[in-house]
Amino acid sequence: TLHGDLSRQRSFPRRALESNCELYKGASGKELAGADLLHKQAWVDFISTLFHHMPASFGWGDEAALFLHVINGTMLLHCEDRSMLRLCLVTLLDAVRKFTNLFPVHGYKHVMPTLLRTYSSHSSYDYVLKRSEER
């Protein structure tokens, strides 16, 4: 299955928040944070491409939660980066629009808590507010 194949990849983020933020504080903290950002961006881009090429009537199993956890974790960790926030929001919104068979049933429980947590945690950050309220 797709879930099993992706889970076996060494670089696949197995948990939603698979980052040690303590490493970002040292002398090479910015470089490590940048590498983590690029790693997560590559996976969100990959998932976005998968979503784009999947049929709208795709029979979802465990894959939906797996993909959405990666996107949600990336958004929570890197929402201060405008390009990452935009990429995560666009990927989530495209998935909600396309997979109408998944989200009305139980897909929103994977999306809304992250959107609300990001919105409430960064309510002083105008870009997050503007993009969250726009959609």
SEDREN-394896 format. One record per residue: residue number from 1; x negated, y, z negated of N, C-alpha, C, CB in turn. Coordinates in steps of 0.1 Angstrom, whole numbers. Glycine has a CB too. Example, Ala and Ser with C-alpha at 12.3 -4.5 7.8 and 13.67 -1.06 7.14 Angstrom:
BEGIN
<i->1; n_px->-132; n_py->-57; n_pz->-78; ca_px->-123; ca_py->-45; ca_pz->-78; c_px->-132; c_py->-33; c_pz->-78; cb_px->-113; cb_py->-45; cb_pz->-90> $
<i->2; n_px->-128; n_py->-22; n_pz->-71; ca_px->-137; ca_py->-11; ca_pz->-71; c_px->-129; c_py->0; c_pz->-79; cb_px->-141; cb_py->-6; cb_pz->-57> $
//
This chain:
BEGIN
<i->1; n_px->-8; n_py->-12; n_pz->0; ca_px->0; ca_py->0; ca_pz->0; c_px->-9; c_py->13; c_pz->0; cb_px->9; cb_py->0; cb_pz->-12> $
<i->2; n_px->-3; n_py->23; n_pz->4; ca_px->-10; ca_py->36; ca_pz->4; c_px->-14; c_py->40; c_pz->-10; cb_px->-1; cb_py->47; cb_pz->10> $
<i->3; n_px->-6; n_py->38; n_pz->-20; ca_px->-9; ca_py->41; ca_pz->-34; c_px->-22; c_py->33; c_pz->-38; cb_px->2; cb_py->37; cb_pz->-43> $
<i->4; n_px->-22; n_py->20; n_pz->-35; ca_px->-34; ca_py->12; ca_pz->-39; c_px->-46; c_py->16; c_pz->-32; cb_px->-31; cb_py->-2; cb_pz->-36> $
<i->5; n_px->-45; n_py->19; n_pz->-19; ca_px->-57; ca_py->23; ca_pz->-11; c_px->-63; c_py->36; c_pz->-16; cb_px->-53; cb_py->25; cb_pz->4> $
<i->6; n_px->-54; n_py->46; n_pz->-19; ca_px->-60; ca_py->59; ca_pz->-24; c_px->-65; c_py->57; c_pz->-38; cb_px->-49; cb_py->69; cb_pz->-24> $
<i->7; n_px->-59; n_py->49; n_pz->-46; ca_px->-64; ca_py->48; ca_pz->-60; c_px->-77; c_py->41; c_pz->-61; cb_px->-54; cb_py->39; cb_pz->-68> $
<i->8; n_px->-81; n_py->33; n_pz->-51; ca_px->-94; ca_py->27; ca_pz->-51; c_px->-105; c_py->36; c_pz->-46; cb_px->-93; cb_py->15; cb_pz->-42> $
<i->9; n_px->-102; n_py->47; n_pz->-40; ca_px->-112; ca_py->57; ca_pz->-36; c_px->-119; c_py->63; c_pz->-48; cb_px->-106; cb_py->68; cb_pz->-27> $
<i->10; n_px->-132; n_py->63; n_pz->-48; ca_px->-139; ca_py->68; ca_pz->-59; c_px->-137; c_py->83; c_pz->-61; cb_px->-154; cb_py->65; cb_pz->-57> $
<i->11; n_px->-135; n_py->90; n_pz->-51; ca_px->-133; ca_py->105; ca_pz->-52; c_px->-119; c_py->109; c_pz->-55; cb_px->-138; cb_py->112; cb_pz->-40> $
<i->12; n_px->-110; n_py->100; n_pz->-55; ca_px->-96; ca_py->104; ca_pz->-57; c_px->-93; c_py->108; c_pz->-71; cb_px->-86; cb_py->93; cb_pz->-53> $
<i->13; n_px->-87; n_py->120; n_pz->-74; ca_px->-85; ca_py->124; ca_pz->-88; c_px->-74; c_py->115; c_pz->-94; cb_px->-80; cb_py->139; cb_pz->-88> $
<i->14; n_px->-78; n_py->106; n_pz->-102; ca_px->-68; ca_py->96; ca_pz->-108; c_px->-59; c_py->102; c_pz->-118; cb_px->-76; cb_py->85; cb_pz->-114> $
<i->15; n_px->-63; n_py->112; n_pz->-125; ca_px->-54; ca_py->119; ca_pz->-134; c_px->-52; c_py->133; c_pz->-129; cb_px->-61; cb_py->120; cb_pz->-148> $
<i->16; n_px->-41; n_py->139; n_pz->-133; ca_px->-37; ca_py->152; ca_pz->-128; c_px->-48; c_py->163; c_pz->-131; cb_px->-24; cb_py->157; cb_pz->-133> $
<i->17; n_px->-53; n_py->162; n_pz->-143; ca_px->-63; ca_py->172; ca_pz->-148; c_px->-76; c_py->165; c_pz->-151; cb_px->-58; cb_py->180; cb_pz->-160> $
<i->18; n_px->-83; n_py->161; n_pz->-141; ca_px->-95; ca_py->154; ca_pz->-143; c_px->-108; c_py->163; c_pz->-141; cb_px->-96; cb_py->143; cb_pz->-132> $
<i->19; n_px->-109; n_py->172; n_pz->-151; ca_px->-120; ca_py->182; ca_pz->-151; c_px->-124; c_py->184; c_pz->-165; cb_px->-116; cb_py->195; cb_pz->-144> $
<i->20; n_px->-137; n_py->185; n_pz->-167; ca_px->-143; ca_py->189; ca_pz->-180; c_px->-146; c_py->204; c_pz->-179; cb_px->-155; cb_py->180; cb_pz->-183> $
<i->21; n_px->-137; n_py->212; n_pz->-185; ca_px->-139; ca_py->226; ca_pz->-184; c_px->-151; c_py->231; c_pz->-192; cb_px->-126; cb_py->233; cb_pz->-188> $
<i->22; n_px->-155; n_py->223; n_pz->-201; ca_px->-167; ca_py->227; ca_pz->-209; c_px->-179; c_py->229; c_pz->-200; cb_px->-169; cb_py->217; cb_pz->-221> $
<i->23; n_px->-180; n_py->221; n_pz->-190; ca_px->-192; ca_py->222; ca_pz->-181; c_px->-192; c_py->235; c_pz->-173; cb_px->-191; cb_py->210; cb_pz->-171> $
<i->24; n_px->-181; n_py->242; n_pz->-172; ca_px->-181; ca_py->254; ca_pz->-165; c_px->-187; c_py->266; c_pz->-172; cb_px->-167; cb_py->258; cb_pz->-160> $
<i->25; n_px->-190; n_py->264; n_pz->-185; ca_px->-195; ca_py->275; ca_pz->-193; c_px->-210; c_py->277; c_pz->-193; cb_px->-190; cb_py->273; cb_pz->-207> $
<i->26; n_px->-218; n_py->267; n_pz->-189; ca_px->-232; ca_py->267; ca_pz->-190; c_px->-238; c_py->275; c_pz->-179; cb_px->-237; cb_py->253; cb_pz->-189> $
<i->27; n_px->-251; n_py->274; n_pz->-177; ca_px->-259; ca_py->281; ca_pz->-167; c_px->-254; c_py->279; c_pz->-153; cb_px->-274; cb_py->278; cb_pz->-169> $
<i->28; n_px->-251; n_py->267; n_pz->-150; ca_px->-246; ca_py->264; ca_pz->-136; c_px->-231; c_py->262; c_pz->-136; cb_px->-253; cb_py->251; cb_pz->-131> $
<i->29; n_px->-224; n_py->269; n_pz->-145; ca_px->-210; ca_py->267; ca_pz->-146; c_px->-202; c_py->272; c_pz->-134; cb_px->-205; cb_py->275; cb_pz->-158> $
<i->30; n_px->-206; n_py->283; n_pz->-128; ca_px->-199; ca_py->288; ca_pz->-116; c_px->-200; c_py->278; c_pz->-105; cb_px->-204; cb_py->301; cb_pz->-112> $
<i->31; n_px->-212; n_py->272; n_pz->-103; ca_px->-214; ca_py->262; ca_pz->-92; c_px->-206; c_py->250; c_pz->-94; cb_px->-229; cb_py->259; cb_pz->-91> $
<i->32; n_px->-205; n_py->245; n_pz->-107; ca_px->-197; ca_py->233; ca_pz->-110; c_px->-182; c_py->236; c_pz->-108; cb_px->-200; cb_py->228; cb_pz->-124> $
<i->33; n_px->-178; n_py->248; n_pz->-112; ca_px->-164; ca_py->251; ca_pz->-110; c_px->-160; c_py->252; c_pz->-95; cb_px->-160; cb_py->265; cb_pz->-117> $
<i->34; n_px->-169; n_py->258; n_pz->-88; ca_px->-167; ca_py->259; ca_pz->-73; c_px->-167; c_py->245; c_pz->-67; cb_px->-178; cb_py->267; cb_pz->-67> $
<i->35; n_px->-176; n_py->236; n_pz->-71; ca_px->-176; ca_py->223; ca_pz->-65; c_px->-163; c_py->216; c_pz->-69; cb_px->-188; cb_py->215; cb_pz->-71> $
<i->36; n_px->-158; n_py->217; n_pz->-81; ca_px->-145; ca_py->211; ca_pz->-85; c_px->-134; c_py->217; c_pz->-77; cb_px->-142; cb_py->214; cb_pz->-100> $
<i->37; n_px->-134; n_py->230; n_pz->-74; ca_px->-124; ca_py->237; ca_pz->-66; c_px->-124; c_py->231; c_pz->-52; cb_px->-126; cb_py->252; cb_pz->-66> $
<i->38; n_px->-135; n_py->230; n_pz->-46; ca_px->-136; ca_py->224; ca_pz->-33; c_px->-132; c_py->210; c_pz->-32; cb_px->-151; cb_py->225; cb_pz->-27> $
<i->39; n_px->-135; n_py->202; n_pz->-42; ca_px->-131; ca_py->188; ca_pz->-42; c_px->-116; c_py->187; c_pz->-43; cb_px->-137; cb_py->181; cb_pz->-55> $
<i->40; n_px->-110; n_py->195; n_pz->-52; ca_px->-95; ca_py->194; ca_pz->-53; c_px->-88; c_py->200; c_pz->-41; cb_px->-91; cb_py->202; cb_pz->-66> $
<i->41; n_px->-94; n_py->211; n_pz->-35; ca_px->-89; ca_py->216; ca_pz->-23; c_px->-89; c_py->206; c_pz->-11; cb_px->-96; cb_py->229; cb_pz->-18> $
<i->42; n_px->-99; n_py->199; n_pz->-10; ca_px->-100; ca_py->188; ca_pz->0; c_px->-88; c_py->178; c_pz->-1; cb_px->-113; cb_py->181; cb_pz->0> $
<i->43; n_px->-86; n_py->174; n_pz->-14; ca_px->-75; ca_py->164; ca_pz->-16; c_px->-61; c_py->170; c_pz->-14; cb_px->-76; cb_py->159; cb_pz->-30> $
<i->44; n_px->-59; n_py->183; n_pz->-18; ca_px->-46; ca_py->189; ca_pz->-15; c_px->-44; c_py->191; c_pz->0; cb_px->-45; cb_py->203; cb_pz->-22> $
<i->45; n_px->-55; n_py->195; n_pz->7; ca_px->-54; ca_py->195; ca_pz->22; c_px->-50; c_py->182; c_pz->28; cb_px->-67; cb_py->201; cb_pz->28> $
<i->46; n_px->-57; n_py->171; n_pz->23; ca_px->-54; ca_py->158; ca_pz->28; c_px->-39; c_py->154; c_pz->25; cb_px->-63; cb_py->148; cb_pz->21> $
<i->47; n_px->-35; n_py->157; n_pz->13; ca_px->-21; ca_py->153; ca_pz->10; c_px->-11; c_py->162; c_pz->18; cb_px->-18; cb_py->156; cb_pz->-5> $
<i->48; n_px->-14; n_py->174; n_pz->20; ca_px->-6; ca_py->183; ca_pz->29; c_px->-5; c_py->177; c_pz->43; cb_px->-11; cb_py->197; cb_pz->29> $
<i->49; n_px->-16; n_py->172; n_pz->48; ca_px->-16; ca_py->166; ca_pz->61; c_px->-8; c_py->153; c_pz->62; cb_px->-31; cb_py->164; cb_pz->66> $
<i->50; n_px->-9; n_py->145; n_pz->51; ca_px->-1; ca_py->133; ca_pz->50; c_px->14; c_py->137; c_pz->50; cb_px->-5; cb_py->125; cb_pz->38> $
<i->51; n_px->18; n_py->146; n_pz->42; ca_px->32; ca_py->151; ca_pz->42; c_px->36; c_py->155; c_pz->55; cb_px->34; cb_py->162; cb_pz->31> $
<i->52; n_px->28; n_py->162; n_pz->62; ca_px->32; ca_py->168; ca_pz->75; c_px->34; c_py->157; c_pz->85; cb_px->21; cb_py->177; cb_pz->80> $
<i->53; n_px->27; n_py->146; n_pz->85; ca_px->28; ca_py->135; ca_pz->95; c_px->37; c_py->124; c_pz->90; cb_px->14; cb_py->130; cb_pz->97> $
<i->54; n_px->42; n_py->124; n_pz->78; ca_px->51; ca_py->114; ca_pz->74; c_px->65; c_py->117; c_pz->79; cb_px->51; cb_py->113; cb_pz->58> $
<i->55; n_px->73; n_py->106; n_pz->82; ca_px->87; ca_py->109; ca_pz->86; c_px->95; c_py->114; c_pz->74; cb_px->93; cb_py->97; cb_pz->92> $
<i->56; n_px->105; n_py->122; n_pz->76; ca_px->113; ca_py->128; ca_pz->65; c_px->120; c_py->117; c_pz->58; cb_px->123; cb_py->138; cb_pz->71> $
<i->57; n_px->122; n_py->106; n_pz->64; ca_px->130; ca_py->95; ca_pz->57; c_px->120; c_py->85; c_pz->51; cb_px->139; cb_py->88; cb_pz->67> $
<i->58; n_px->108; n_py->88; n_pz->48; ca_px->98; ca_py->79; ca_pz->42; c_px->103; c_py->73; c_pz->29; cb_px->85; cb_py->87; cb_pz->39> $
<i->59; n_px->101; n_py->60; n_pz->28; ca_px->106; ca_py->53; ca_pz->16; c_px->96; c_py->54; c_pz->5; cb_px->108; cb_py->38; cb_pz->19> $
<i->60; n_px->99; n_py->63; n_pz->-4; ca_px->89; ca_py->66; ca_pz->-15; c_px->89; c_py->56; c_pz->-26; cb_px->92; cb_py->80; cb_pz->-21> $
<i->61; n_px->77; n_py->52; n_pz->-30; ca_px->75; ca_py->44; ca_pz->-42; c_px->67; c_py->52; c_pz->-52; cb_px->67; cb_py->31; cb_pz->-38> $
<i->62; n_px->56; n_py->47; n_pz->-56; ca_px->48; ca_py->54; ca_pz->-66; c_px->40; c_py->65; c_pz->-60; cb_px->39; cb_py->44; cb_pz->-73> $
<i->63; n_px->40; n_py->66; n_pz->-47; ca_px->31; ca_py->75; ca_pz->-40; c_px->36; c_py->90; c_pz->-43; cb_px->32; cb_py->73; cb_pz->-25> $
<i->64; n_px->48; n_py->92; n_pz->-44; ca_px->53; ca_py->106; ca_pz->-47; c_px->47; c_py->112; c_pz->-59; cb_px->68; cb_py->106; cb_pz->-47> $
<i->65; n_px->48; n_py->104; n_pz->-70; ca_px->42; ca_py->109; ca_pz->-83; c_px->27; c_py->111; c_pz->-82; cb_px->46; cb_py->100; cb_pz->-94> $
<i->66; n_px->21; n_py->102; n_pz->-75; ca_px->6; ca_py->102; ca_pz->-74; c_px->2; c_py->115; c_pz->-66; cb_px->1; cb_py->90; cb_pz->-66> $
<i->67; n_px->9; n_py->118; n_pz->-55; ca_px->5; ca_py->130; ca_pz->-47; c_px->9; c_py->143; c_pz->-55; cb_px->13; cb_py->130; cb_pz->-34> $
<i->68; n_px->21; n_py->143; n_pz->-61; ca_px->25; ca_py->155; ca_pz->-68; c_px->17; c_py->158; c_pz->-80; cb_px->40; cb_py->154; cb_pz->-72> $
<i->69; n_px->12; n_py->148; n_pz->-87; ca_px->3; ca_py->150; ca_pz->-99; c_px->-10; c_py->157; c_pz->-94; cb_px->0; cb_py->137; cb_pz->-106> $
<i->70; n_px->-15; n_py->153; n_pz->-83; ca_px->-28; ca_py->159; ca_pz->-78; c_px->-25; c_py->174; c_pz->-75; cb_px->-33; cb_py->151; cb_pz->-66> $
<i->71; n_px->-15; n_py->177; n_pz->-68; ca_px->-12; ca_py->190; ca_pz->-65; c_px->-9; c_py->199; c_pz->-77; cb_px->0; cb_py->191; cb_pz->-55> $
<i->72; n_px->-1; n_py->193; n_pz->-86; ca_px->3; ca_py->200; ca_pz->-99; c_px->-10; c_py->203; c_pz->-107; cb_px->13; cb_py->193; cb_pz->-107> $
<i->73; n_px->-18; n_py->193; n_pz->-109; ca_px->-30; ca_py->195; ca_pz->-117; c_px->-40; c_py->205; c_pz->-111; cb_px->-38; cb_py->182; cb_pz->-118> $
<i->74; n_px->-41; n_py->205; n_pz->-97; ca_px->-49; ca_py->215; ca_pz->-91; c_px->-44; c_py->229; c_pz->-93; cb_px->-50; cb_py->212; cb_pz->-76> $
<i->75; n_px->-30; n_py->230; n_pz->-92; ca_px->-24; ca_py->243; ca_pz->-93; c_px->-26; c_py->248; c_pz->-108; cb_px->-9; cb_py->243; cb_pz->-90> $
<i->76; n_px->-25; n_py->240; n_pz->-118; ca_px->-27; ca_py->244; ca_pz->-131; c_px->-41; c_py->248; c_pz->-134; cb_px->-23; cb_py->233; cb_pz->-141> $
<i->77; n_px->-51; n_py->241; n_pz->-129; ca_px->-65; ca_py->243; ca_pz->-132; c_px->-70; c_py->256; c_pz->-124; cb_px->-73; cb_py->232; cb_pz->-128> $
<i->78; n_px->-65; n_py->258; n_pz->-112; ca_px->-71; ca_py->268; ca_pz->-103; c_px->-61; c_py->278; c_pz->-98; cb_px->-78; cb_py->261; cb_pz->-92> $
<i->79; n_px->-51; n_py->281; n_pz->-106; ca_px->-41; ca_py->291; ca_pz->-101; c_px->-46; c_py->305; c_pz->-100; cb_px->-29; cb_py->290; cb_pz->-110> $
<i->80; n_px->-57; n_py->308; n_pz->-107; ca_px->-63; ca_py->322; ca_pz->-106; c_px->-69; c_py->324; c_pz->-92; cb_px->-73; cb_py->324; cb_pz->-117> $
<i->81; n_px->-72; n_py->313; n_pz->-85; ca_px->-77; ca_py->315; ca_pz->-71; c_px->-66; c_py->316; c_pz->-62; cb_px->-87; cb_py->302; cb_pz->-68> $
<i->82; n_px->-65; n_py->327; n_pz->-55; ca_px->-53; ca_py->330; ca_pz->-47; c_px->-51; c_py->320; c_pz->-36; cb_px->-54; cb_py->343; cb_pz->-41> $
<i->83; n_px->-62; n_py->316; n_pz->-29; ca_px->-61; ca_py->306; ca_pz->-18; c_px->-56; c_py->293; c_pz->-23; cb_px->-74; cb_py->305; cb_pz->-10> $
<i->84; n_px->-61; n_py->289; n_pz->-35; ca_px->-57; ca_py->276; ca_pz->-40; c_px->-42; c_py->276; c_pz->-45; cb_px->-66; cb_py->272; cb_pz->-52> $
<i->85; n_px->-38; n_py->287; n_pz->-51; ca_px->-24; ca_py->288; ca_pz->-55; c_px->-15; c_py->288; c_pz->-43; cb_px->-22; cb_py->302; cb_pz->-63> $
<i->86; n_px->-19; n_py->295; n_pz->-32; ca_px->-11; ca_py->295; ca_pz->-20; c_px->-10; c_py->281; c_pz->-14; cb_px->-17; cb_py->305; cb_pz->-10> $
<i->87; n_px->-21; n_py->274; n_pz->-13; ca_px->-22; ca_py->261; ca_pz->-7; c_px->-13; c_py->251; c_pz->-15; cb_px->-36; cb_py->256; cb_pz->-7> $
<i->88; n_px->-14; n_py->252; n_pz->-28; ca_px->-5; ca_py->243; ca_pz->-37; c_px->10; c_py->246; c_pz->-35; cb_px->-10; cb_py->244; cb_pz->-51> $
<i->89; n_px->13; n_py->259; n_pz->-36; ca_px->27; ca_py->263; ca_pz->-35; c_px->33; c_py->259; c_pz->-21; cb_px->29; cb_py->278; cb_pz->-37> $
<i->90; n_px->25; n_py->262; n_pz->-11; ca_px->30; ca_py->259; ca_pz->3; c_px->32; c_py->243; c_pz->4; cb_px->20; cb_py->264; cb_pz->14> $
<i->91; n_px->22; n_py->236; n_pz->-1; ca_px->23; ca_py->221; ca_pz->0; c_px->36; c_py->216; c_pz->-7; cb_px->11; cb_py->215; cb_pz->-5> $
<i->92; n_px->38; n_py->221; n_pz->-19; ca_px->50; ca_py->217; ca_pz->-27; c_px->63; c_py->221; c_pz->-20; cb_px->49; cb_py->223; cb_pz->-41> $
<i->93; n_px->63; n_py->233; n_pz->-15; ca_px->75; ca_py->238; ca_pz->-9; c_px->78; c_py->231; c_pz->4; cb_px->74; cb_py->253; cb_pz->-6> $
<i->94; n_px->68; n_py->228; n_pz->12; ca_px->70; ca_py->220; ca_pz->24; c_px->75; c_py->206; c_pz->21; cb_px->57; cb_py->220; cb_pz->32> $
<i->95; n_px->70; n_py->200; n_pz->10; ca_px->74; ca_py->187; ca_pz->7; c_px->89; c_py->187; c_pz->2; cb_px->65; cb_py->181; cb_pz->-5> $
<i->96; n_px->92; n_py->197; n_pz->-6; ca_px->106; ca_py->198; ca_pz->-10; c_px->116; c_py->200; c_pz->2; cb_px->108; cb_py->210; cb_pz->-20> $
<i->97; n_px->112; n_py->208; n_pz->11; ca_px->120; ca_py->210; ca_pz->23; c_px->121; c_py->198; c_pz->32; cb_px->115; cb_py->222; cb_pz->32> $
<i->98; n_px->110; n_py->191; n_pz->34; ca_px->110; ca_py->180; ca_pz->43; c_px->116; c_py->167; c_pz->37; cb_px->96; cb_py->177; cb_pz->47> $
<i->99; n_px->113; n_py->164; n_pz->25; ca_px->117; ca_py->151; ca_pz->19; c_px->130; c_py->153; c_pz->11; cb_px->106; cb_py->145; cb_pz->11> $
<i->100; n_px->141; n_py->156; n_pz->18; ca_px->153; ca_py->158; ca_pz->12; c_px->159; c_py->146; c_pz->5; cb_px->163; cb_py->164; cb_pz->22> $
<i->101; n_px->154; n_py->134; n_pz->8; ca_px->159; ca_py->122; ca_pz->2; c_px->152; c_py->120; c_pz->-12; cb_px->157; cb_py->110; cb_pz->11> $
<i->102; n_px->141; n_py->126; n_pz->-14; ca_px->133; ca_py->124; ca_pz->-26; c_px->137; c_py->134; c_pz->-37; cb_px->118; cb_py->124; cb_pz->-24> $
<i->103; n_px->137; n_py->147; n_pz->-33; ca_px->138; ca_py->157; ca_pz->-43; c_px->151; c_py->159; c_pz->-50; cb_px->134; cb_py->170; cb_pz->-37> $
<i->104; n_px->162; n_py->158; n_pz->-43; ca_px->175; ca_py->159; ca_pz->-50; c_px->177; c_py->148; c_pz->-61; cb_px->186; cb_py->159; cb_pz->-41> $
<i->105; n_px->171; n_py->137; n_pz->-59; ca_px->173; ca_py->126; ca_pz->-68; c_px->164; c_py->127; c_pz->-81; cb_px->170; cb_py->112; cb_pz->-61> $
<i->106; n_px->151; n_py->127; n_pz->-79; ca_px->142; ca_py->128; ca_pz->-90; c_px->129; c_py->136; c_pz->-88; cb_px->139; cb_py->115; cb_pz->-96> $
<i->107; n_px->127; n_py->142; n_pz->-76; ca_px->114; ca_py->148; ca_pz->-73; c_px->112; c_py->161; c_pz->-80; cb_px->114; cb_py->150; cb_pz->-58> $
<i->108; n_px->123; n_py->168; n_pz->-83; ca_px->121; ca_py->181; ca_pz->-90; c_px->114; c_py->180; c_pz->-104; cb_px->134; cb_py->189; cb_pz->-91> $
<i->109; n_px->116; n_py->169; n_pz->-110; ca_px->110; ca_py->167; ca_pz->-123; c_px->95; c_py->167; c_pz->-123; cb_px->115; cb_py->154; cb_pz->-130> $
<i->110; n_px->89; n_py->165; n_pz->-111; ca_px->75; ca_py->165; ca_pz->-109; c_px->70; c_py->179; c_pz->-105; cb_px->71; cb_py->155; cb_pz->-98> $
<i->111; n_px->79; n_py->188; n_pz->-100; ca_px->75; ca_py->201; ca_pz->-95; c_px->78; c_py->212; c_pz->-104; cb_px->82; cb_py->203; cb_pz->-82> $
<i->112; n_px->90; n_py->213; n_pz->-109; ca_px->95; ca_py->224; ca_pz->-117; c_px->87; c_py->227; c_pz->-130; cb_px->109; cb_py->223; cb_pz->-121> $
<i->113; n_px->83; n_py->217; n_pz->-138; ca_px->76; ca_py->220; ca_pz->-150; c_px->62; c_py->227; c_pz->-147; cb_px->73; cb_py->207; cb_pz->-158> $
<i->114; n_px->56; n_py->223; n_pz->-137; ca_px->43; ca_py->229; ca_pz->-133; c_px->45; c_py->244; c_pz->-129; cb_px->36; cb_py->221; cb_pz->-122> $
<i->115; n_px->55; n_py->246; n_pz->-120; ca_px->58; ca_py->259; ca_pz->-116; c_px->62; c_py->268; c_pz->-127; cb_px->70; cb_py->259; cb_pz->-105> $
<i->116; n_px->70; n_py->264; n_pz->-137; ca_px->74; ca_py->272; ca_pz->-148; c_px->62; c_py->274; c_pz->-158; cb_px->85; cb_py->265; cb_pz->-156> $
<i->117; n_px->53; n_py->264; n_pz->-160; ca_px->42; ca_py->265; ca_pz->-168; c_px->32; c_py->275; c_pz->-162; cb_px->35; cb_py->252; cb_pz->-170> $
<i->118; n_px->30; n_py->275; n_pz->-149; ca_px->21; ca_py->284; ca_pz->-143; c_px->26; c_py->298; c_pz->-143; cb_px->18; cb_py->280; cb_pz->-128> $
<i->119; n_px->39; n_py->299; n_pz->-141; ca_px->46; ca_py->312; ca_pz->-141; c_px->45; c_py->319; c_pz->-155; cb_px->60; cb_py->311; cb_pz->-137> $
<i->120; n_px->48; n_py->311; n_pz->-166; ca_px->48; ca_py->316; ca_pz->-179; c_px->34; c_py->319; c_pz->-185; cb_px->55; cb_py->307; cb_pz->-189> $
<i->121; n_px->24; n_py->310; n_pz->-181; ca_px->11; ca_py->312; ca_pz->-186; c_px->3; c_py->324; c_pz->-180; cb_px->3; cb_py->300; cb_pz->-183> $
<i->122; n_px->8; n_py->328; n_pz->-168; ca_px->1; ca_py->338; ca_pz->-160; c_px->11; c_py->349; c_pz->-157; cb_px->-6; cb_py->333; cb_pz->-148> $
<i->123; n_px->19; n_py->353; n_pz->-166; ca_px->30; ca_py->363; ca_pz->-163; c_px->24; c_py->377; c_pz->-161; cb_px->40; cb_py->363; cb_pz->-174> $
<i->124; n_px->11; n_py->379; n_pz->-166; ca_px->5; ca_py->392; ca_pz->-164; c_px->-3; c_py->392; c_pz->-151; cb_px->-5; cb_py->395; cb_pz->-175> $
<i->125; n_px->-3; n_py->381; n_pz->-144; ca_px->-11; ca_py->380; ca_pz->-131; c_px->-1; c_py->383; c_pz->-120; cb_px->-18; cb_py->366; cb_pz->-129> $
<i->126; n_px->-1; n_py->395; n_pz->-114; ca_px->9; ca_py->399; ca_pz->-105; c_px->10; c_py->390; c_pz->-93; cb_px->5; cb_py->413; cb_pz->-100> $
<i->127; n_px->-1; n_py->385; n_pz->-88; ca_px->0; ca_py->376; ca_pz->-76; c_px->8; c_py->363; c_pz->-79; cb_px->-14; cb_py->372; cb_pz->-71> $
<i->128; n_px->6; n_py->357; n_pz->-90; ca_px->14; ca_py->345; ca_pz->-94; c_px->29; c_py->349; c_pz->-95; cb_px->9; cb_py->339; cb_pz->-107> $
<i->129; n_px->32; n_py->360; n_pz->-102; ca_px->46; ca_py->364; ca_pz->-103; c_px->52; c_py->367; c_pz->-89; cb_px->47; cb_py->377; cb_pz->-111> $
<i->130; n_px->45; n_py->374; n_pz->-81; ca_px->51; ca_py->377; ca_pz->-68; c_px->53; c_py->365; c_pz->-59; cb_px->41; cb_py->387; cb_pz->-60> $
<i->131; n_px->44; n_py->356; n_pz->-59; ca_px->45; ca_py->343; ca_pz->-51; c_px->56; c_py->334; c_pz->-57; cb_px->32; cb_py->336; cb_pz->-50> $
<i->132; n_px->57; n_py->333; n_pz->-70; ca_px->66; ca_py->325; ca_pz->-76; c_px->81; c_py->330; c_pz->-74; cb_px->64; cb_py->323; cb_pz->-91> $
<i->133; n_px->82; n_py->343; n_pz->-75; ca_px->96; ca_py->348; ca_pz->-74; c_px->100; c_py->349; c_pz->-59; cb_px->96; cb_py->362; cb_pz->-80> $
<i->134; n_px->90; n_py->350; n_pz->-50; ca_px->93; ca_py->351; ca_pz->-36; c_px->101; c_py->339; c_pz->-31; cb_px->81; cb_py->352; cb_pz->-28> $
<i->135; n_px->97; n_py->327; n_pz->-35; ca_px->103; ca_py->315; ca_pz->-30; c_px->116; c_py->312; c_pz->-37; cb_px->93; cb_py->303; cb_pz->-31> $
//
